[in-house]
Amino acid sequence: MTFHLGFLTHVHGEGVPAGRLYRDLVELFVAAEELGYQSGWVAQHHFQPEHGRLPSPFVLLAAAAERTRRIHLGTAVTVLPLEDPLRLAEDAIVVDALSGGRLELGLGSGTPSADDFAVFGRDVDDRHAGYDRNLHVLTDALTGHELSERLWESGLRPRALTDGAAAGRGLLLGVGPADAVQDGVAKTYLAGGPRQPRIAAVRGVFPGASRAAAAAQLEPDVARYRLPHVRAGWAPHEDIALTELLRLMNVQYGTREDIVESLRADPVFAGPGTHLIAAVQAESSTLGQALTRLEIIARKIAPELGWRP
């Protein structure tokens, strides 16, 4: 296999002072570049004081741009319905200039959290229509700029998938079971006829001494996702076994051999996928744990799958 390797963080860090948290995250980008990663991505979250603590990704990515030279810097994702699309275009272009053309702009409609949308004066039920309106303004503003060729979308709506493919935007696949949801989403995207398909499989990758040991370490963090998966129709009930929930969440865990085998069986990554973006931090992960996972993935897992730094 030939693929692009990146990493993702949702910027967790309960109890860590914000200044230290963000400086540590910049160090994560520096370490990833030294290991040969081709991209690093951050998720945007609003009003999350404990987990998902980065509301302004472009500020952080500008800091990372000054400490790195090669690694691409991505958002996975910016919540487009909550943004002023013209201002978003301005901020993105500035970071792209600072980084020497390394910004990857990932966009999404956000989760149906009425609280977030209400604070911004938006209707959560209008988030898809708001996404479409803002996307039109944003893409118009980026017309003629190289950044327009580095746009990505994360979504499940068939028409939006085919339109994005036809326009040359990439596809970020992070939510929904790979076999029951993401495989079909990827096929719909490909039906849009992209000239150069870009499909990123976003996967939690957590190496451990064994599958049991890795699962036990993840259990407290993963437990919070049981109910959301039931509500989305991706899990049958709240009493679902931990191992089954990890499978539905596309988490790769265990020994190096376990993870390589699991990724080779992944219908998206091993099928039409062009990028592997490894999420290396759970809610309780430390910076040291994230750095160790980055190193194991780059030196022991990705090369077995055909990647070279």
C-alpha positions as CSV (number, residue, x, y, z in Angstrom):
1,M,0.0,0.0,0.0
2,T,1.0,3.6,-0.6
3,F,-0.6,6.2,1.6
4,H,-0.2,9.5,3.3
5,L,0.3,9.4,7.1
6,G,-1.0,12.0,9.5
7,F,-2.0,12.3,13.1
8,L,-5.0,13.9,14.8
9,T,-5.6,15.4,18.2
10,H,-8.9,16.6,19.8
11,V,-6.8,18.6,22.3
12,H,-7.8,16.9,25.5
13,G,-6.1,17.8,28.8
14,E,-8.3,17.9,31.9
15,G,-6.7,20.0,34.5
16,V,-3.7,21.1,32.3
17,P,-3.3,24.9,32.2
18,A,-4.3,26.2,28.7
19,G,-0.9,27.7,28.0
20,R,0.9,24.5,28.7
21,L,-1.6,22.4,26.8
22,Y,-1.3,24.5,23.6
23,R,2.5,24.6,23.9
24,D,2.6,20.8,24.3
25,L,0.5,20.5,21.2
26,V,3.0,22.5,19.2
27,E,5.7,20.0,20.4
28,L,3.5,17.2,19.1
29,F,3.7,18.7,15.6
30,V,7.4,19.2,15.9
31,A,7.9,15.5,17.0
32,A,5.6,14.2,14.2
33,E,7.5,16.1,11.6
34,E,10.8,14.7,12.8
35,L,9.3,11.2,12.5
36,G,8.2,11.8,8.9
37,Y,4.5,12.4,9.3
38,Q,3.1,14.2,6.4
39,S,0.3,16.0,8.2
40,G,-1.0,16.9,11.7
41,W,-4.7,17.8,12.3
42,V,-6.6,19.4,15.2
43,A,-10.3,19.3,16.0
44,Q,-12.3,22.4,16.8
45,H,-14.5,22.3,19.9
46,H,-16.4,25.1,21.6
47,F,-17.1,25.6,25.3
48,Q,-15.3,22.4,26.4
49,P,-13.2,23.3,29.5
50,E,-12.0,19.7,30.1
51,H,-12.0,17.8,26.8
52,G,-11.7,19.1,23.3
53,R,-10.2,22.4,24.4
54,L,-9.3,24.1,21.1
55,P,-12.0,26.6,19.9
56,S,-9.5,28.5,17.6
57,P,-7.5,26.1,15.5
58,F,-5.9,28.6,13.2
59,V,-4.2,30.4,16.1
60,L,-2.6,27.1,17.2
61,L,-1.7,26.1,13.6
62,A,0.0,29.4,13.1
63,A,2.2,28.7,16.1
64,A,2.9,25.2,14.8
65,A,3.8,26.7,11.4
66,E,6.6,28.7,12.9
67,R,8.2,25.6,14.5
68,T,7.9,23.3,11.5
69,R,8.9,23.3,7.8
70,R,7.4,20.3,6.0
71,I,4.4,18.8,7.8
72,H,1.0,19.9,6.6
73,L,-1.3,21.5,9.2
74,G,-5.0,20.6,9.1
75,T,-8.3,21.2,10.8
76,A,-10.5,18.1,11.3
77,V,-12.8,19.8,11.4
78,T,-13.7,23.4,11.5
79,V,-17.5,23.7,12.3
80,L,-18.5,25.8,9.2
81,P,-22.1,26.7,10.2
82,L,-20.7,28.6,13.2
83,E,-18.2,30.6,11.3
84,D,-18.3,33.8,9.3
85,P,-17.1,32.3,6.0
86,L,-15.3,35.4,4.7
87,R,-13.4,35.8,7.9
88,L,-12.7,32.0,7.9
89,A,-11.2,32.4,4.4
90,E,-9.0,35.3,5.6
91,D,-7.7,33.4,8.6
92,A,-7.0,30.3,6.5
93,I,-5.2,32.3,3.8
94,V,-3.0,34.0,6.4
95,V,-2.0,30.7,8.0
96,D,-1.4,29.2,4.6
97,A,0.9,32.0,3.8
98,L,2.8,31.7,7.1
99,S,3.2,28.0,6.6
100,G,4.4,28.2,3.0
101,G,1.3,26.5,1.6
102,R,0.8,23.7,4.1
103,L,-2.7,24.3,5.4
104,E,-5.3,21.6,4.9
105,L,-8.8,23.0,5.6
106,G,-11.2,20.3,6.9
107,L,-14.9,21.4,7.2
108,G,-17.9,19.8,8.9
109,S,-21.4,20.8,10.0
110,G,-20.9,19.9,13.6
111,T,-22.7,17.6,16.0
112,P,-26.4,18.4,16.8
113,S,-25.6,20.2,20.1
114,A,-28.2,22.8,20.6
115,D,-26.1,24.5,23.3
116,D,-23.2,25.3,21.0
117,F,-25.4,26.6,18.2
118,A,-27.7,28.6,20.6
119,V,-24.7,30.5,22.0
120,F,-23.7,31.5,18.5
121,G,-27.3,32.6,17.7
122,R,-27.8,29.8,15.3
123,D,-30.5,27.1,14.9
124,V,-29.0,23.6,15.3
125,D,-31.7,22.3,13.0
126,D,-30.4,24.6,10.3
127,R,-26.8,23.4,10.5
128,H,-26.8,21.6,7.2
129,A,-28.4,24.4,5.3
130,G,-26.0,26.8,7.1
131,Y,-23.1,24.6,6.1
132,D,-24.1,24.8,2.4
133,R,-24.6,28.5,2.5
134,N,-21.2,29.2,4.1
135,L,-19.4,26.6,1.9
136,H,-20.6,28.5,-1.2
137,V,-19.3,31.8,0.2
138,L,-16.0,30.3,1.4
139,T,-15.2,28.5,-1.9
140,D,-16.0,31.7,-3.8
141,A,-13.6,33.6,-1.6
142,L,-10.9,31.0,-2.2
143,T,-11.3,30.9,-6.0
144,G,-7.9,31.2,-7.6
145,H,-6.0,30.4,-4.4
146,E,-4.1,27.2,-4.0
147,L,-5.8,26.5,-0.7
148,S,-9.0,25.7,-2.7
149,E,-7.2,22.5,-3.7
150,R,-6.7,21.5,-0.1
151,L,-10.3,21.5,1.1
152,W,-11.8,18.5,2.9
153,E,-15.3,17.7,4.1
154,S,-16.6,15.4,6.7
155,G,-20.3,14.4,6.2
156,L,-22.8,11.7,5.4
157,R,-25.2,13.5,3.0
158,P,-25.2,11.8,-0.4
159,R,-25.6,15.0,-2.5
160,A,-23.0,16.8,-0.5
161,L,-20.6,13.9,-1.0
162,T,-20.9,13.8,-4.8
163,D,-20.8,17.6,-5.1
164,G,-17.6,17.7,-3.0
165,A,-16.0,15.0,-5.1
166,A,-16.9,16.7,-8.3
167,A,-15.4,19.9,-7.0
168,G,-12.2,18.2,-6.0
169,R,-12.6,18.3,-2.2
170,G,-11.3,15.4,-0.1
171,L,-13.3,13.2,2.2
172,L,-12.6,12.9,6.0
173,L,-14.1,9.7,7.4
174,G,-14.0,9.6,11.2
175,V,-17.6,8.8,12.4
176,G,-19.7,5.8,11.9
177,P,-18.6,2.1,11.7
178,A,-16.3,1.5,8.8
179,D,-18.2,-1.5,7.4
180,A,-21.8,-0.4,8.0
181,V,-21.4,3.4,7.4
182,Q,-18.1,4.6,6.0
183,D,-17.7,2.1,3.2
184,G,-20.9,3.3,1.7
185,V,-20.0,6.9,2.2
186,A,-16.7,6.4,0.4
187,K,-18.5,4.7,-2.5
188,T,-21.0,7.6,-2.8
189,Y,-18.1,10.1,-2.8
190,L,-16.3,8.1,-5.6
191,A,-19.5,8.1,-7.6
192,G,-19.1,11.9,-7.8
193,G,-16.1,11.3,-10.1
194,P,-13.2,13.1,-8.3
195,R,-10.3,13.5,-10.6
196,Q,-7.8,12.7,-7.8
197,P,-9.7,11.0,-5.0
198,R,-8.6,11.9,-1.5
199,I,-10.2,9.7,1.2
200,A,-8.8,9.9,4.7
201,A,-9.5,7.1,7.2
202,V,-9.4,8.8,10.6
203,R,-8.6,6.0,13.1
204,G,-7.8,5.9,16.8
205,V,-4.5,4.0,17.0
206,F,-3.5,2.9,20.5
207,P,-0.6,0.4,20.7
208,G,-0.3,-1.7,23.9
209,A,1.3,-4.8,25.3
210,S,-1.8,-6.8,24.3
211,R,-5.3,-6.2,23.0
212,A,-6.7,-6.7,26.5
213,A,-4.2,-4.3,28.1
214,A,-4.9,-1.6,25.5
215,A,-8.6,-2.0,25.8
216,A,-8.5,-1.7,29.6
217,Q,-6.5,1.5,29.3
218,L,-9.1,2.9,26.9
219,E,-12.2,1.8,28.7
220,P,-12.8,4.9,31.0
221,D,-12.5,7.2,28.0
222,V,-14.5,5.1,25.6
223,A,-17.4,4.6,28.0
224,R,-18.6,8.2,27.3
225,Y,-19.3,7.3,23.7
226,R,-21.8,4.4,24.4
227,L,-24.9,6.6,24.5
228,P,-24.0,8.8,21.5
229,H,-23.5,5.7,19.4
230,V,-26.8,4.3,20.5
231,R,-28.5,7.6,19.6
232,A,-26.9,7.6,16.2
233,G,-28.1,4.1,15.5
234,W,-24.5,2.7,15.3
235,A,-24.7,0.7,18.5
236,P,-27.6,-1.6,19.5
237,H,-27.8,-0.7,23.3
238,E,-25.8,0.9,26.1
239,D,-24.7,-2.4,27.5
240,I,-22.6,-3.1,24.4
241,A,-19.3,-4.9,25.1
242,L,-16.2,-2.7,25.2
243,T,-14.5,-4.6,22.4
244,E,-17.6,-4.3,20.1
245,L,-17.8,-0.5,20.9
246,L,-14.1,-0.1,20.0
247,R,-14.8,-1.9,16.7
248,L,-17.7,0.4,15.9
249,M,-15.6,3.4,16.7
250,N,-12.9,2.2,14.3
251,V,-10.3,2.1,17.1
252,Q,-7.2,0.1,16.3
253,Y,-5.6,-1.2,19.5
254,G,-3.3,-4.0,20.8
255,T,0.2,-5.1,19.7
256,R,1.9,-3.9,16.6
257,E,0.8,-7.1,14.9
258,D,-2.8,-6.7,16.0
259,I,-3.0,-3.1,14.6
260,V,-1.4,-4.0,11.3
261,E,-3.8,-6.9,10.9
262,S,-6.8,-4.7,11.8
263,L,-5.9,-2.0,9.4
264,R,-5.3,-4.4,6.6
265,A,-8.9,-5.6,7.1
266,D,-10.3,-2.1,7.3
267,P,-12.7,-1.7,4.3
268,V,-12.0,2.1,3.9
269,F,-8.2,2.3,4.7
270,A,-7.4,-0.9,2.8
271,G,-9.9,-0.1,0.1
272,P,-10.2,3.4,-1.4
273,G,-8.3,5.2,1.4
274,T,-5.4,7.4,0.4
275,H,-4.7,8.8,3.9
276,L,-4.4,7.3,7.3
277,I,-4.9,9.9,10.1
278,A,-4.1,8.4,13.4
279,A,-5.8,9.8,16.5
280,V,-3.2,9.3,19.2
281,Q,-4.9,11.0,22.2
282,A,-7.9,9.8,24.2
283,E,-9.4,12.1,26.8
284,S,-7.0,11.0,29.6
285,S,-3.9,10.7,27.5
286,T,-0.8,12.5,28.5
287,L,1.6,14.2,26.1
288,G,4.2,11.5,26.8
289,Q,1.7,8.8,25.8
290,A,0.8,10.6,22.6
291,L,4.5,11.0,21.7
292,T,5.2,7.3,22.3
293,R,2.2,6.4,20.1
294,L,3.4,8.7,17.3
295,E,6.8,6.9,17.4
296,I,5.4,3.4,17.4
297,I,3.1,4.1,14.5
298,A,5.8,5.8,12.4
299,R,8.6,3.3,13.1
300,K,6.8,-0.1,13.6
301,I,3.2,0.0,12.2
302,A,3.0,2.3,9.2
303,P,6.1,0.8,7.5
304,E,4.6,-2.7,7.7
305,L,1.7,-1.3,5.7
306,G,3.9,0.1,3.0
307,W,4.5,3.7,4.2
308,R,7.9,5.3,4.1
309,P,8.7,8.7,5.8
